[in-house]
């Protein structure tokens, strides 16, 4: 069924204060000066950093829903070296995670050129397509690769009727159907970050993802994309492997 009042302004729908999952995509870049330090000192600093990152997960009570995944971008992009994907039900947990890292010596050699925050919520478009899922549960980090980009629609998109938008999204979902090796995790950033969405695709098959994005360029909804860059190809590794890629 198409939601004829997606904004809730006609029906004056009450605000939804249900607990939701926040997502944090934190990208880091290493200062080359770190590589000129003695080997033993570098290894000590990497171990300290890894311990601080893991402690954020290990010391959190289960109800906080803490999840952390790590990815290397060394040799894939020039502007960032690695990414930590964090999930929690309280945005303050992300502040705690970064504060732990800030107290490590390695953080003195790291900058954060890119950083995104978003929130999980139910998609208004998927319910009319059988087998499309409900767009609420995330299974983060299942694939060998994670493809991420911030996404913004044109304002003209929001001026379309609900039925028109739904028709375009039905085409979009149908076009994506054959690509079973790619799992989409779309989250929402309205009002809490610069972009409107953060789109993250889990997959073991980069070639399948390339073909999926190519196919979606031919859908009508693509005409209403304002921005979908930068795009990041992230390679899943444990944090030790990520840090060993640095130096």
N, C-alpha and C positions, 0 to 999 in steps of 0.2 A: 504494500500500500504506500502511495506517495504521500509524504508529509506536506500538506498544503500550507503550513505555517511554520517553516523551518526556523525562523528567527524568534517565534513565540510572541511577536508584537501584537498580532491580531487577537489571539486568545488570552493574552497577558499571562502566559504560562509562568508558574512560579519557578524561581531559581532552583537549580539542582545542586544540593550541597553534599551529595553522596561522595564518599571517599574515592579518589581516583589516583591512578598511578602517574607520577611525573617521570619524565625521561630527560637525561642530561648527556649531551654529546660533547665531550671536552677534548679538544685537539691541542697537541703540544709540539713545540719546535725546540731542538737542542742547539745551544750555542757551541760552535766548533771548538771553543776554548776548552771545553770539557775533555776533548780527545787528546789534548796536549798534557793532561795530568798524568802522573805515574799510574801504571796499570793497577797496582794494589789499591790505590786510593779510589780509582774509578770503580773497581769491583765492590769496595766497601760502601760507596755511596749508592750504587745501584741496589745492593742488598737492603740498605736502609730504606730506600724509596719503595721497593717492592713490599717490605714488611709493613710499612705505613699504609699502603693501599689495601693490603689484604686484611689488616686489622680492622679497617672500616667495615668489612663484611663479617669477619669472624666475631666481632664484639657486639654486633647489633642484635637485639632481640628479634625473634622470628616475625612478630606482628608488624614490624616496620617494613617488611617486604623488600629488603635490600638485595639488589642484584647488580653484579658488575661483570662486564666483558671487556677484554682488551684486544687491540688491533694494531698492527704495524702498517705504516705507510712509507717506510724507508724504500727509496728507489721507485716509488709510484707517484709521489707528488713532491714538489720542491718546497712548498710553503709550510708543510706540517710533516712530522716524523712518526707520531703515533696518536692513537685515540683511545680514551676510556669511555665506555658506554655504561652509564649508571642508571638504575631505576629505583624509585622509592615512593612511598606514599606521602612523604613530607619533604617539601622543597628545602627545608633547613638541613636535611641530611646531606645534600650536595655541598652545602657550605662547610659542614663538618668534614666531609671527605677531602675537600680541597685544603682546608686548614691543616689537616694531618700531613698532607704532602708539602705544604708551605714550610713546615718545620723541619723538612729534610734538607740536606746540603745539595742534593741534586737539583732541587727546585730552583736554586740560585743560578742554574745554567739552563733553565727552561722558560720559554714564553708560551702564551696561549693565543696564537693568531686567530683561531676560530673557536667558537663556543656557542652551543645551541641548547635551549631548554624548551620543553613541550609537555603536553599532557595527553593522556590516553582518554578517549571518549568514543561512544558508539557512533558509527557512520550512519548518516541519514539515507545513504544511497543503496547499500548492499542488500537490504531486506527483500527487495522485489526479485532478486535473482536466486534461483534455487541453487544451493550448494556453494554460495559465495561466502558464507560465514557471516558472523554478526559484527565483525570489526572491533571487538572489544578486548579479547584475550591476546596477549603477546607471548610468543615463544622465542625469546631473544637469543641470538647467537647460535642458531642451529647450523648454519652454513659455514663453509670455509671462508666465504667472502661476505662483506657487508657493503652495500652501495648506498651512499647517503647523499641527500641534497636538501637544502631549504627550498621551500616552494611557496609562490605567491600567485593567486588568481588575479585577473583584471577586475576592476570594479564593475565592468559591464556584465560579468558573470552573475553577480548578485542582483542585477536588474532583470534577469531572465525570470520567467515564471517557473514555479516548482516543477511543473510537468515537463517543461523544456529542458531544465537541468537534469531531471531524472532520466529523460530519454537519452541525453548525451552520455550520462554515466552508465546507463545500461549498455550502450555500445562499447564504452571504455572497458567495462567488466567483461563483456562477451569477448572482446578482442584479446583480453588477457588470459582467457580460459585455458588454452592449450599449454601455457607455460607453467606446468606443474612443478618444475624445479626451482621456481622463484617464489618466495613468500614475502608479502608486503607487510610492513609495520608502519602505518601512517599515524602520526600524532599531531596534536593541535597546539598552536602557539599564539592564538588571538590574544592580544593584550599583555602577554608575558614575555614576548621576544619580538624581534624585528620582522621575521617571516610569519606567514599564516600557518604553515604546516612544516613538519620535518618528515621526509619520506625516507624510509630505510628498507632496503630489499636484502633479505638473506638468501644466499644461494651457494651451491657448489659449482655452478656452471656460468662463468662470466659470459660465454658466448650466447647462452640462452637469454641472459639479461640484456645484452646488446640488441638482440633480435626483438625482444619484447619492447624496449624503448623505441626502436625503429618503427615497429608496427603501430604503437600508440601515437606516433606523430601524424598518422593518417586519420585519426579519429577527430570528430568535430570539436570535442572538448579541448583539444590541444590548442585551438584558436584563442582560448581564453587564459592561456598561461602568460603571466607577466614576467616571472623570473623562476628559473629552476637551476641556478648555479650558485656557488661552485659545487661540483660533483666529486665525491670522494670514493675511491676504491680502497677498502680497508681489508687487510689480510688477518684473519683470526690467529692469534698466538697467545700463549700464557704470558704473564708480565715479564717473566725471566727472559723468554725469547724476544719479546718486544725490546727490552732494555739491551740485550746483547746485540740487537741490530743497530743500536745507536753508537756503540763503541766497544 
